């Protein structure tokens, strides 16, 4: 190694520069830590100083001698680098390397470092050519001979030339130096960005407008095509290349993929679509699935969930071990791929609506009812709805419906054909699993066994894969016998499972009550059976939400046989909709003797449902509502206390129910001094009025609360005679319908009104008495009848008076008749007061006032009668209408002028 290379400077006569280089390198070679390095550095320093002090004198060359071979090689190498036709030519470099062979090793080594210095300063090179020279001179193994900075620079150069050239640089031999350098820099920059940077940076650089020649290198153009396609960069030239290559090789999947990418990048979606479809159908290409999903979201959003489901293909599994407890029993069972879960999540945020949104929501949170509102409402063969039905069948359908998927004909667009074909493949996989999986076969044998002592295999009910597979099998809708449902409930505790397994528990309850589901008929009627069963389960599980979501025409269009458990409930719902336009207040109309309606009523025992019912619920049903919705009264303890008091004293409830509400009343506490007396009064049946300030702080109006307490006291003390007048009942009904009142108080008003209604209906069984039957003192007399009878009596009395004046032969008879007329008039007056809800006390008051005000009895002609049945019977003239048409609540609401909220 020359002294100048050791010092890291070029040959010079400047001794100061030599000393500066020596001082700079000296700390790196301390005599104690690196004696050899120090000696070499010192020797190089002294040699450099000698050469600087005594510059060599040129000796005349001997006669016939040529130039120095080393110098000539360096000049030739520089000429090689400067010649654009040879700079990137591998043969030219190989010819130069061949000239190094005869050079002795002691001369070749310093020459090699000189050549390396030329390469480092020469700019862009052919890496292939530079590698030839580097390997010939062995630079990689001699880097330790250089100073650190020089070695680092040389090592970086050697690593750089290990990278392949972007194309065959020999093809640029005839180009100008500027074109060579620009093209090589551009190609290497593209390659660097593609290999080391994000694709968007590569795409941004490639999008910069430039004009450069590219060599006719097939390998390079294909690699550039792949890179552009991966980055989503479209090029008409590359697109034409793909079209031509695919025409030459129609079965080549790589060229089809590149053509699809280029067509998509150029915005030619209609041309790209068939290629992506073929790539998925023939090769299951993952990029095809991503592109098709994106295209579907933009052009066919209602089919996006169908396409996501179509891409959720599982690997086929055909053999299972005989051991039911083996974990591999789960292989081949229906499941979702991880990317499918991510696709559902993205689809939920994409702004889908209608049927597509309902399906995605179902796949994410298992809320099936909104989807059923779409699937059950369309009984026709609309293609989109039919495809969604098949997608639902893949998750919830049994073997018969899966066979219908296999029989589906390819129709519609190419996208629909892909969806149907994928559904068929999934249906075939699931059919094989349903029919061949050992765990499912063992479960079916257990359910079909005729022996009542049959026990399930221990692996089926023990926690583990086998039990999970059984629960997965039970999610599919199919008919069961009553015995099978009972065995399932005993083995898997269906009442503790979530939906849709909870639906099996409801079916088991119906079967126990003698209302099993009929067996489905094959063919087209099979889906009708599923529609009926799904509607039945929806009404049993979420009746209120079901009636809100399902289309109204579904009940009209769905044929239900009389033997089906849904039949009576369907007719009730249709009758309600015809009568009032909706299904509000359904709870009050349900027949508790019907098992189906009884189960629906359990789900409707909500406080708001009880308050919105068009008829008053009986207090035993209000007791169930109170028990099931105890948390609804957290903000109304006083209202709840009043409700418990009404239920406690109502004789309709049994002793056990009385005990429950009595314990609840006893559990109430309050810091006020008034509370103990108030609570004890409620228990003894002599309720007191709480302070108005207490009611005001609880958000309760004082007057309705006091009216309710007085009514309760009257009912407890007097029974049917304690039913208040219609004015009080109207006030109670108004308080019940006022949404500003707390729920507990409103439900207590409903309980009081229900008690009163029961007592009034019991009084209404007696027929109204004739107007002239004055001796029927326990009956009622209307204004018209009273007026007619009074005028008749007065005319008769007037005639008798004239007869008394004319003659005295019949005076005794006349007096007797007059006395009878007076008694009749008093009886009719009492009956007239009964019609207004008053008794004997009011009659005595009228008689006393008559002595002072003789015209007082005329008031009986104008006092309005009670429009409701009271303790004296039905209103006069109401025999044709019946007692309380529509119920007490309907009559009171009519009197109050109440209108349902919009």
Beta strands, then each sheet from edge to edge (+ up, - down):
end
